[in-house]
Amino acid sequence: MLNNFLYKLQINNYKVSKLWKHKRVTGTPKLTARLRRIKILSFILLPFMLFLPIAAISLAVILLSPIEFLIKRHYLQKAVKILDKRPNLIRIGITGSFGKTSCKNILNQILSSQYTVTASRESFNTPMGFAKTVNEDLKPDTEILIMEMGAKHIGDIRQLCKLLRPDYGIITGIGPQHLETFQTLENIRKTKYEIASFCPIIDNPTKEVFNTTLLGRHNQKNISLCAELARKLYVTEDNILSAIRNLRQTPHRLELIQLPNDKKIIDDSYNSNPVSAMAALDVLSTFNGIKLVQTPGFVEQGENAYNANRELGKQIADVTDNLIIVGELNKTAIADGFGKKYMYAKNRDEAKRYYEDFDVLLIVNDIPDNY
């Protein structure tokens, strides 16, 4: 039981007070060094907390917070010192409400045709993700460092820029992501554009159409942003176009999976905002055959949660009559918007029982079963 609580605590480095708001979880649980420290102290405290795991973990987090602060500061200072010794390293920051990881991967592949590039792993987009990237992944011969920059509060991008000190920036787009903490779309816009006070940015790409295997018209925008920056860095046009033709898909972001029985899955399970969902449904509309959508809806939409999920239901209804709603959280709102008979599953595994009759399955967002 204690391990389970600790694993929840690990999700996206959420605090104990937000155990019920964690993000998508898959795979085998692995405890970080921080979680191991909390686990050890929690076991010590458990008998004194009447064997209540949450109480023991909460107290352990509080008691360890000064130590955790010093550890984080150590790794951040170490990363900054490493960058201080690399004045010729070209540093690029990528931010936006959506498309950051896809854009980062696209830019990495384009620039790698001519430079030695290090890019932040997966969706590492926090100060500690910055520290881990610089301390562990930056190589002596790296010429360009690309960092993804995420934000949930005003000032988050400014903090990351002070650490990275970017030479160039890309803003992928602004949308209603993390409204629960930002409150307004204007706050989101101001936060994302904090990067503009540190470096030149690219946020309005040319309207070129590129030959690529990536799905979605929005990826044409991502590619155009990256191509524009690549040209500023003197990447040849031949290298740019060749890299674009051979771009690899980003896992869980409109990732097309071909099954042996000619069925297809469009895995967009990582994207979780109205703009990316609309783009995914637009992609689904281009496929033939029986179309099926599976979704638990959106989270972190604040007061807009019902309207956002109701609108999602309406948009799904415009593309297909086949819908699996996963979980209770947004069931009512999605169903109200869908306005047709739908299928319901308590969790992802239960949803699989409806997979018999479809040609193309689109998975829109994925949150833990116990969200």
C-alpha positions as CSV (number, residue, x, y, z in Angstrom):
1,M,0.0,0.0,0.0
2,L,2.8,2.4,0.9
3,N,4.5,1.8,-2.4
4,N,1.3,2.6,-4.2
5,F,0.9,5.9,-2.5
6,L,4.6,6.7,-3.1
7,Y,4.2,6.0,-6.8
8,K,1.3,8.3,-7.0
9,L,3.4,11.0,-5.4
10,Q,6.0,10.5,-8.1
11,I,3.7,11.4,-10.9
12,N,4.9,14.6,-12.5
13,N,6.6,15.5,-9.1
14,Y,3.2,16.4,-7.7
15,K,3.0,17.2,-4.0
16,V,1.2,14.9,-1.5
17,S,-1.7,17.4,-1.4
18,K,-2.3,16.7,-5.0
19,L,-2.2,12.9,-5.0
20,W,-5.6,12.8,-6.6
21,K,-4.6,15.0,-9.5
22,H,-1.8,13.0,-11.0
23,K,-1.2,12.4,-14.7
24,R,-1.0,9.5,-17.1
25,V,0.8,6.4,-15.7
26,T,1.9,3.3,-17.6
27,G,4.6,0.8,-17.2
28,T,6.2,-0.7,-14.1
29,P,6.4,1.6,-11.1
30,K,10.0,2.8,-10.4
31,L,10.9,4.8,-7.3
32,T,13.3,7.7,-7.8
33,A,16.0,8.5,-5.3
34,R,13.6,11.2,-3.8
35,L,10.8,8.6,-3.4
36,R,13.2,6.1,-1.8
37,R,14.1,8.7,0.8
38,I,10.4,9.4,1.5
39,K,9.7,5.7,1.6
40,I,12.4,5.0,4.2
41,L,11.3,7.9,6.4
42,S,7.6,7.0,6.0
43,F,8.2,3.5,7.3
44,I,10.0,4.9,10.3
45,L,7.1,7.3,11.0
46,L,4.3,4.9,10.2
47,P,3.9,3.5,13.8
48,F,3.8,7.0,15.2
49,M,1.1,8.0,12.7
50,L,-1.4,5.3,13.7
51,F,-0.4,3.3,10.6
52,L,-2.0,5.8,8.3
53,P,0.2,5.8,5.1
54,I,-1.0,9.2,3.8
55,A,-0.2,10.9,7.2
56,A,3.2,9.2,7.3
57,I,4.1,10.2,3.8
58,S,2.9,13.8,4.3
59,L,5.0,14.2,7.4
60,A,8.0,12.6,5.6
61,V,7.7,15.0,2.7
62,I,7.6,18.0,5.1
63,L,10.6,16.8,7.2
64,L,12.6,16.1,4.0
65,S,11.7,19.3,2.2
66,P,14.8,21.3,3.3
67,I,17.0,18.4,2.2
68,E,15.2,18.1,-1.1
69,F,15.6,21.8,-1.7
70,L,19.3,21.6,-1.1
71,I,19.6,18.6,-3.4
72,K,17.7,20.4,-6.2
73,R,19.7,23.5,-5.8
74,H,22.9,21.5,-6.0
75,Y,21.9,19.8,-9.3
76,L,20.7,23.1,-10.8
77,Q,23.9,25.0,-9.9
78,K,25.9,22.1,-11.3
79,A,24.1,22.4,-14.6
80,V,24.5,26.1,-14.8
81,K,28.2,25.8,-14.2
82,I,28.5,23.3,-17.0
83,L,26.8,25.7,-19.4
84,D,29.0,28.6,-18.1
85,K,32.0,26.6,-19.5
86,R,30.3,26.2,-22.9
87,P,29.9,29.8,-24.3
88,N,29.8,28.6,-27.9
89,L,27.0,26.1,-27.3
90,I,23.8,27.2,-29.2
91,R,20.8,26.9,-26.8
92,I,17.3,26.7,-28.0
93,G,14.1,26.8,-25.9
94,I,10.8,25.4,-27.1
95,T,7.6,26.3,-25.3
96,G,3.8,26.5,-26.0
97,S,0.6,25.0,-24.7
98,F,0.9,22.0,-27.0
99,G,3.2,20.5,-29.6
100,K,6.4,21.1,-27.6
101,T,7.7,17.6,-27.6
102,S,6.8,17.0,-31.3
103,C,8.4,20.2,-32.3
104,K,11.5,19.4,-30.2
105,N,11.9,16.0,-31.9
106,I,11.4,17.5,-35.4
107,L,14.0,20.2,-34.8
108,N,16.4,17.7,-33.3
109,Q,16.1,15.5,-36.4
110,I,16.5,18.4,-38.8
111,L,19.5,20.0,-37.0
112,S,21.2,16.6,-36.5
113,S,21.6,16.5,-40.3
114,Q,24.4,19.1,-39.9
115,Y,25.2,19.5,-36.2
116,T,25.8,17.4,-33.0
117,V,22.6,17.9,-31.0
118,T,21.5,17.1,-27.5
119,A,17.7,17.4,-26.8
120,S,15.9,17.0,-23.5
121,R,14.5,13.5,-23.1
122,E,10.8,12.6,-23.5
123,S,8.8,15.4,-22.0
124,F,11.5,16.7,-19.6
125,N,10.4,20.4,-19.4
126,T,10.9,21.5,-15.8
127,P,14.0,22.9,-13.9
128,M,15.0,19.5,-12.8
129,G,14.5,18.2,-16.3
130,F,16.9,20.9,-17.4
131,A,19.4,19.8,-14.8
132,K,19.1,16.2,-15.7
133,T,19.6,16.9,-19.4
134,V,22.7,19.1,-18.9
135,N,24.3,17.0,-16.1
136,E,23.7,13.6,-17.7
137,D,23.1,14.0,-21.5
138,L,25.2,16.9,-22.7
139,K,28.3,15.6,-24.5
140,P,31.7,17.4,-25.0
141,D,31.0,17.6,-28.7
142,T,27.4,18.8,-28.5
143,E,27.0,21.9,-30.6
144,I,23.3,22.6,-30.0
145,L,21.2,22.1,-26.9
146,I,17.4,21.9,-27.3
147,M,15.3,22.2,-24.2
148,E,11.5,21.8,-23.9
149,M,10.0,24.3,-21.5
150,G,6.7,23.6,-19.7
151,A,4.7,25.9,-17.4
152,K,1.8,25.7,-15.0
153,H,2.2,29.1,-13.3
154,I,3.2,32.6,-14.4
155,G,6.9,33.0,-14.2
156,D,7.8,29.3,-14.9
157,I,9.2,30.0,-18.4
158,R,11.2,33.0,-17.1
159,Q,12.7,30.7,-14.5
160,L,13.7,28.1,-17.1
161,C,15.1,30.9,-19.4
162,K,17.3,32.1,-16.6
163,L,18.8,28.6,-16.3
164,L,19.1,27.9,-20.0
165,R,19.8,31.4,-21.3
166,P,18.5,30.5,-24.8
167,D,19.9,32.0,-28.0
168,Y,16.7,31.1,-29.9
169,G,13.2,30.3,-28.9
170,I,10.1,28.7,-30.5
171,I,6.5,29.1,-29.4
172,T,4.4,26.3,-30.8
173,G,1.0,27.7,-30.0
174,I,-1.2,29.0,-27.2
175,G,-4.3,27.1,-26.0
176,P,-6.3,26.3,-22.9
177,Q,-3.8,24.0,-21.2
178,H,-3.5,24.0,-17.3
179,L,-6.4,26.5,-17.0
180,E,-6.8,25.2,-13.5
181,T,-3.6,27.0,-12.4
182,F,-3.4,29.8,-15.0
183,Q,-7.0,30.8,-14.6
184,T,-7.1,32.7,-18.0
185,L,-5.9,32.2,-21.5
186,E,-4.2,35.6,-21.3
187,N,-2.1,34.4,-18.3
188,I,-1.0,31.4,-20.5
189,R,-0.1,33.7,-23.3
190,K,1.9,36.0,-21.1
191,T,3.8,33.1,-19.6
192,K,4.7,31.5,-22.8
193,Y,5.9,34.8,-24.2
194,E,8.2,35.3,-21.3
195,I,10.8,33.6,-23.5
196,A,10.7,36.6,-25.9
197,S,12.5,38.8,-23.4
198,F,15.5,36.5,-23.5
199,C,16.0,35.7,-27.2
200,P,14.6,36.0,-30.7
201,I,11.6,33.8,-31.1
202,I,9.8,32.0,-34.0
203,D,6.1,31.8,-33.5
204,N,4.6,32.6,-36.9
205,P,5.8,30.1,-39.4
206,T,5.7,30.3,-43.1
207,K,2.8,28.5,-44.9
208,E,5.0,25.9,-46.7
209,V,3.7,22.4,-47.3
210,F,6.2,19.7,-46.7
211,N,6.5,16.1,-47.8
212,T,6.4,14.2,-44.5
213,T,5.0,11.0,-43.0
214,L,3.8,12.8,-39.9
215,L,0.0,13.0,-39.5
216,G,-1.9,16.2,-39.1
217,R,-2.0,19.6,-40.6
218,H,-0.8,21.1,-37.4
219,N,2.5,19.2,-37.8
220,Q,3.0,21.2,-41.0
221,K,3.1,24.2,-38.7
222,N,5.5,22.5,-36.3
223,I,7.8,21.5,-39.3
224,S,7.7,25.0,-40.7
225,L,8.7,26.5,-37.3
226,C,11.7,24.1,-37.1
227,A,12.7,24.6,-40.8
228,E,12.7,28.4,-40.3
229,L,15.0,28.1,-37.3
230,A,17.2,25.6,-39.1
231,R,17.7,28.1,-41.9
232,K,18.8,30.7,-39.4
233,L,21.4,28.2,-38.2
234,Y,22.6,27.8,-41.8
235,V,21.3,24.2,-42.3
236,T,21.2,23.6,-46.1
237,E,17.9,23.3,-47.8
238,D,18.7,19.8,-49.0
239,N,19.4,18.7,-45.5
240,I,16.2,20.3,-44.2
241,L,14.0,18.7,-46.8
242,S,15.7,15.3,-46.5
243,A,15.3,15.3,-42.8
244,I,11.6,16.3,-43.1
245,R,10.9,13.5,-45.5
246,N,12.3,11.0,-43.0
247,L,10.9,12.3,-39.7
248,R,10.2,9.7,-37.1
249,Q,6.8,9.7,-35.2
250,T,6.8,11.0,-31.6
251,P,5.3,8.2,-29.4
252,H,1.7,8.9,-28.2
253,R,1.3,12.1,-30.2
254,L,-0.7,11.2,-33.3
255,E,1.4,8.0,-33.6
256,L,0.0,5.8,-36.3
257,I,0.2,2.1,-35.3
258,Q,-0.5,-0.5,-38.0
259,L,-1.9,-3.7,-36.6
260,P,-1.5,-7.1,-38.4
261,N,-5.2,-7.4,-39.2
262,D,-5.2,-4.1,-41.2
263,K,-6.7,-2.2,-38.3
264,K,-5.0,1.0,-37.3
265,I,-4.6,2.9,-34.0
266,I,-3.9,6.6,-33.9
267,D,-2.3,7.0,-30.5
268,D,-2.8,10.6,-29.3
269,S,-2.9,9.5,-25.7
270,Y,-0.4,12.1,-24.4
271,N,-2.1,15.1,-25.8
272,S,-4.8,16.4,-23.5
273,N,-6.1,19.8,-24.5
274,P,-9.0,20.9,-26.8
275,V,-6.7,22.2,-29.6
276,S,-4.7,18.9,-29.9
277,A,-8.0,16.9,-29.7
278,M,-9.5,18.9,-32.6
279,A,-6.3,18.3,-34.6
280,A,-6.5,14.5,-33.9
281,L,-10.2,14.3,-34.9
282,D,-9.3,16.2,-38.1
283,V,-6.8,13.5,-38.8
284,L,-9.3,10.7,-38.0
285,S,-11.8,12.3,-40.5
286,T,-9.4,11.6,-43.4
287,F,-9.4,7.8,-42.8
288,N,-11.9,5.4,-44.4
289,G,-13.8,2.6,-42.6
290,I,-15.4,2.2,-39.2
291,K,-13.9,4.9,-36.9
292,L,-13.8,4.6,-33.1
293,V,-12.8,7.2,-30.5
294,Q,-11.7,6.4,-27.0
295,T,-11.3,9.1,-24.4
296,P,-11.6,10.0,-20.7
297,G,-11.8,13.7,-21.7
298,F,-9.8,16.6,-20.5
299,V,-8.5,17.5,-17.0
300,E,-7.0,20.7,-15.6
301,Q,-9.5,22.9,-17.4
302,G,-10.7,24.7,-14.3
303,E,-14.1,26.2,-14.5
304,N,-14.2,25.4,-18.2
305,A,-14.1,21.7,-17.6
306,Y,-17.7,20.9,-18.4
307,N,-17.9,23.1,-21.5
308,A,-14.5,21.8,-22.8
309,N,-15.6,18.2,-22.5
310,R,-19.1,18.8,-23.8
311,E,-17.5,20.4,-26.9
312,L,-15.2,17.4,-27.3
313,G,-18.3,15.2,-27.4
314,K,-19.8,17.4,-30.1
315,Q,-16.6,17.3,-32.2
316,I,-16.4,13.5,-31.9
317,A,-20.0,13.2,-33.1
318,D,-19.2,15.1,-36.2
319,V,-16.6,12.5,-37.1
320,T,-18.0,9.2,-35.9
321,D,-21.0,7.5,-34.2
322,N,-18.6,5.2,-32.2
323,L,-17.3,6.5,-28.9
324,I,-15.9,4.8,-25.8
325,I,-15.9,7.1,-22.7
326,V,-13.4,6.0,-20.2
327,G,-14.0,6.7,-16.5
328,E,-16.7,8.7,-14.6
329,L,-14.8,12.0,-14.4
330,N,-16.1,13.6,-17.6
331,K,-18.7,11.1,-18.7
332,T,-21.7,13.4,-18.3
333,A,-20.2,16.3,-20.1
334,I,-18.8,14.2,-23.1
335,A,-22.1,12.3,-23.4
336,D,-24.1,15.6,-23.4
337,G,-22.1,16.8,-26.3
338,F,-22.0,13.5,-28.2
339,G,-25.8,13.2,-28.1
340,K,-25.8,9.6,-29.3
341,K,-25.5,6.2,-27.8
342,Y,-22.0,5.6,-26.6
343,M,-20.0,2.8,-24.9
344,Y,-18.6,3.1,-21.4
345,A,-15.6,1.6,-19.8
346,K,-14.4,2.0,-16.2
347,N,-10.7,1.9,-17.3
348,R,-8.4,1.4,-20.3
349,D,-8.3,-2.4,-20.0
350,E,-12.1,-2.6,-19.9
351,A,-12.3,-0.4,-23.0
352,K,-10.6,-3.2,-25.0
353,R,-13.7,-5.3,-25.0
354,Y,-15.2,-2.9,-27.6
355,Y,-12.3,-3.2,-30.0
356,E,-13.8,-5.9,-32.2
357,D,-15.6,-3.8,-34.8
358,F,-13.4,-0.9,-36.0
359,D,-11.0,-0.1,-38.7
360,V,-9.4,3.0,-37.1
361,L,-9.2,3.6,-33.4
362,L,-8.2,7.1,-32.1
363,I,-7.2,7.4,-28.5
364,V,-7.6,10.9,-27.3
365,N,-5.8,11.5,-24.0
366,D,-5.2,9.0,-21.3
367,I,-5.3,9.5,-17.5
368,P,-4.9,7.1,-14.6
369,D,-7.8,4.8,-13.9
370,N,-8.1,6.2,-10.4
371,Y,-7.9,9.9,-11.4
